[in-house]
Amino acid sequence: MRWNRVAARVSNLIRQDRYLTPEERTLYDETLAQNTAQNTAYASYNAIKEAYPDDIVLYR
């Protein structure tokens, strides 16, 4: 089985609450929220940096 199919299967089991214990699910959700927040911050920075490629951005 290829890795992308394994990853899809595990993700599907997680969404169906059939893979993690309740404690693991809580930790998974918290980690997912943190990663989403970080990705949002990076996306915001990258958008500003694209607009001003020769400048130092978001620095005071």
N, C-alpha and C positions, 0 to 999 in steps of 0.2 A: 504494500500500500504506500502511496506517495505521501510525503509530509503534508502537502496542502490539503489532502483529503482527511488526514488525521486531525489537523488543526480545525478544519471545518466541522468535523464530527464532535470534537471536544467542545467547541464553541456552541454548537447546537445543544449538546447535553447540559451545558452550563445555563443556557437560556431556559431550558425546560426544568431546571432545578433537579437534575438527575445525576449530577457529577460531584458537587461539593457538599460538604456538611454545612449546616447553618452558620457556624463560626467562620468557615472558609469562605462562604458566600459573602458574609459581611466584610471580611478583609478584601476579597476580590472587588466588591463594589466600591470600597474606599480607595483602593489602588487605582481602579478605573477612573474614578472622579478626579484623583490627583493627576493622572496622566492626561486627562482631557483638559484640565486647567493649564497644565504645562504646555500642551500642544497649542492651546488658544493663545497663550502668551508668546510662544515662538512664532506663530502665524502672524500675530500683530506686529512683532518686531520685524519679521521678514518683509512684510508689506511696506513698512516705513523705510526699511533699508533699501528696498527696490526703488522707492521714490527718490531717495537721496543716497545713491551708491558711493559717492566720494566723501560723504560726511560721517562723522561720529554721531550716531543717533541715540536718543533716549539716555543721554548723560547730562547731569547737571553739575 
